[in-house]
Every structure is written in structure tokens, then in C-alpha cells.
Amino acid sequence: MDPGELIALLGLLLGGVTLAGGLFGAWALGRMQAERNALDTHDDDDSDARLTRIERMIEAMALDMERLAEAQRYVARRLPNVEPRAEKQGSQGSLPRV
């Protein structure tokens, strides 16, 4: 194959790859811009309802966390009463567990 023909074929190949990349890039940018425009045109009523739902869910989670904290406090108050019994069992010749 003549070097001139090789250069021409490589030029055509690179030109085709560049054209395909440019077309794909333009398509991808157009699609991204369309998605961005679609997100910007949402109604405020939908976002208000969504915000209200999120607020209710956060309040419910806070209430559940408060209940768990209260249960933990109760168990923590009860634990010191249980520990002396465990020490009495451990003093019978066995090593204390760590």
C-alpha cells in the first residue's frame, strides 16, 4: 500500500471518528439540557406537598428516636442493679470476663 493512500485512509478514519464523537456529544448535551429544563418546570404545588410529606416523616423519625432513647435510659438505669449479681458469680474462682 502506498504511503499516500495510507495517509488518506487514516484521515478519513479519523474524520469519521471525530464526526461521530461530535454528533454523540451534541446529542448528550441536548438530552442533558432537556432534562434540566424538565426539572425546572415542575409545579410548586408538587414541591409543597413533597416538602410537607418530608416534614411529617422527619417528625415521625424524631418521635421514634425519642422513644428509643427513653428505652435506652430505662435499660441503663436497670443495668447497675444487675451487675453486682454478675460479680458474685464471677468471684467463685473463675476469672472475670472482659
C-alpha positions as a printed NumPy array, in Angstrom:
array([[  0.   ,   0.   ,   0.   ],
       [  1.304,   3.406,  -0.987],
       [  2.03 ,   5.788,   1.953],
       [ -0.147,   8.441,   0.303],
       [ -3.132,   6.06 ,   0.276],
       [ -2.457,   5.119,   3.896],
       [ -2.454,   8.772,   4.948],
       [ -5.722,   9.382,   3.065],
       [ -7.401,   6.35 ,   4.673],
       [ -6.207,   7.359,   8.146],
       [ -7.508,  10.887,   7.511],
       [-10.918,   9.544,   6.524],
       [-10.997,   7.235,   9.538],
       [-10.058,   9.991,  11.969],
       [-12.548,  12.34 ,  10.329],
       [-15.325,   9.781,  10.727],
       [-14.454,   9.141,  14.377],
       [-14.36 ,  12.888,  15.058],
       [-17.718,  13.394,  13.349],
       [-19.301,  10.516,  15.312],
       [-17.894,  11.861,  18.589],
       [-19.192,  15.347,  17.821],
       [-22.66 ,  14.063,  16.982],
       [-22.77 ,  11.957,  20.152],
       [-21.571,  14.9  ,  22.247],
       [-24.221,  17.206,  20.772],
       [-26.919,  14.584,  21.409],
       [-25.772,  14.061,  25.005],
       [-25.654,  17.803,  25.738],
       [-29.102,  18.312,  24.204],
       [-30.542,  15.499,  26.268],
       [-28.962,  16.843,  29.471],
       [-30.325,  20.327,  28.76 ],
       [-33.815,  18.907,  28.114],
       [-33.734,  17.026,  31.434],
       [-32.594,  20.173,  33.243],
       [-35.43 ,  22.186,  31.678],
       [-37.946,  19.497,  32.597],
       [-36.81 ,  19.595,  36.23 ],
       [-37.056,  23.389,  36.344],
       [-40.666,  23.463,  35.087],
       [-42.202,  21.414,  37.921],
       [-45.195,  22.89 ,  39.718],
       [-44.711,  24.487,  43.116],
       [-47.752,  22.56 ,  44.39 ],
       [-45.911,  19.276,  43.92 ],
       [-42.871,  20.561,  45.76 ],
       [-45.04 ,  21.937,  48.613],
       [-46.787,  18.577,  49.016],
       [-43.459,  16.785,  48.887],
       [-41.981,  19.132,  51.49 ],
       [-44.976,  18.516,  53.758],
       [-44.513,  14.739,  53.43 ],
       [-40.811,  15.054,  54.22 ],
       [-41.581,  17.16 ,  57.305],
       [-44.054,  14.546,  58.555],
       [-41.55 ,  11.738,  58.01 ],
       [-38.826,  13.635,  59.88 ],
       [-41.187,  14.289,  62.791],
       [-42.113,  10.595,  62.92 ],
       [-38.445,   9.618,  62.887],
       [-37.69 ,  12.092,  65.679],
       [-40.516,  10.627,  67.771],
       [-39.217,   7.08 ,  67.207],
       [-35.689,   8.165,  68.13 ],
       [-37.007,   9.763,  71.338],
       [-38.787,   6.519,  72.216],
       [-35.602,   4.539,  71.614],
       [-33.611,   6.968,  73.746],
       [-36.125,   6.639,  76.578],
       [-35.93 ,   2.84 ,  76.369],
       [-32.135,   3.065,  76.452],
       [-32.25 ,   5.302,  79.524],
       [-34.555,   2.825,  81.246],
       [-32.252,  -0.095,  80.485],
       [-29.222,   1.929,  81.606],
       [-30.921,   2.624,  84.946],
       [-31.714,  -1.059,  85.372],
       [-28.212,  -2.305,  84.467],
       [-26.396,  -1.214,  87.653],
       [-28.809,  -3.376,  89.651],
       [-27.856,  -6.42 ,  87.575],
       [-24.051,  -6.038,  87.688],
       [-23.488,  -6.957,  91.403],
       [-25.101, -10.336,  90.789],
       [-22.713, -10.973,  87.918],
       [-19.745, -10.064,  90.149],
       [-20.883, -12.517,  92.837],
       [-20.957, -15.318,  90.263],
       [-17.541, -14.332,  88.958],
       [-15.942, -14.43 ,  92.427],
       [-16.429, -18.177,  92.744],
       [-12.994, -18.909,  91.347],
       [-13.402, -18.089,  87.673],
       [-11.637, -15.168,  86.071],
       [-13.743, -12.147,  85.22 ],
       [-14.66 , -11.85 ,  81.592],
       [-13.525,  -8.849,  79.658]])
